[in-house]
Amino acid sequence: MENRKLYKKIKAVYDESGGVYGSPRIYDRLDEQGVIWSENRIARLMRLPGLRAKQEKTFKVTTRRNKAHPVAPNLLDRTLKPTG
């Protein structure tokens, strides 16, 4: 029964964060609210239903241009002029 009560509090903090918080941040928020449980217990209760923190995707440049190489010629010779 205690796990159910704790899970409801975990779920509330998780939803409040938009699914971004993982167990360490949820542990901190619950600690601020006076709920004292171990971070491992919180992580376990999150793992059971599949609550996971959303990872922020970072931009990664995968191609590097070599400035010594010439620019490819415009073989189609198209000039795009939108009408609207």
C-alpha positions in Angstrom: 0.0 0.0 0.0 2.9 2.3 0.7 4.3 1.7 -2.7 1.0 2.7 -4.3 0.9 5.9 -2.3 4.5 6.7 -3.2 3.9 5.8 -6.9 1.0 8.3 -7.0 3.3 11.0 -5.7 6.1 10.0 -8.1 3.6 10.0 -11.1 2.4 13.5 -10.1 5.9 14.9 -10.1 6.7 13.1 -13.3 3.6 14.4 -15.1 4.3 17.9 -13.7 7.7 17.9 -15.2 6.3 16.8 -18.6 8.1 13.4 -18.3 11.6 15.0 -18.2 12.6 14.2 -14.7 14.3 11.0 -13.8 14.6 9.4 -10.4 17.3 11.8 -9.0 15.2 14.9 -9.7 12.0 13.2 -8.5 13.8 12.2 -5.4 14.8 15.9 -4.8 11.2 17.2 -5.4 9.7 14.6 -3.1 12.4 15.4 -0.5 11.3 19.1 -0.7 7.7 18.0 -0.1 8.8 16.0 3.0 8.4 12.6 1.5 11.5 10.6 2.6 12.2 7.4 0.6 15.4 6.2 -0.9 16.3 7.2 -4.5 16.7 3.5 -5.3 13.1 2.7 -4.2 11.9 5.6 -6.3 13.9 4.4 -9.3 12.5 0.9 -8.9 8.9 2.1 -8.7 9.5 4.2 -11.8 11.0 1.2 -13.7 8.1 -1.1 -13.1 5.5 0.8 -15.2 8.1 2.1 -17.6 8.5 5.7 -16.5 11.7 7.1 -18.0 13.2 10.5 -18.3 13.1 12.0 -21.8 16.5 12.6 -23.2 17.1 15.9 -24.9 18.4 15.4 -28.4 21.4 17.5 -29.2 22.3 18.7 -32.6 25.3 17.0 -34.0 27.1 18.0 -37.2 27.9 14.7 -39.1 29.5 16.2 -42.2 32.5 18.4 -42.4 33.1 20.4 -45.6 36.6 20.5 -46.9 37.0 24.1 -48.2 39.8 22.9 -50.5 37.3 21.0 -52.6 35.5 22.9 -55.4 31.8 23.6 -55.3 29.8 21.2 -57.6 28.6 22.9 -60.8 24.9 23.7 -61.2 24.1 21.1 -63.9 20.4 21.7 -64.0 20.9 25.5 -64.3 17.6 26.2 -62.6 16.7 29.5 -61.0 13.9 29.1 -58.6 11.5 32.1 -58.5 8.4 31.4 -56.4 5.3 33.2 -57.5 3.6 33.4 -54.2 
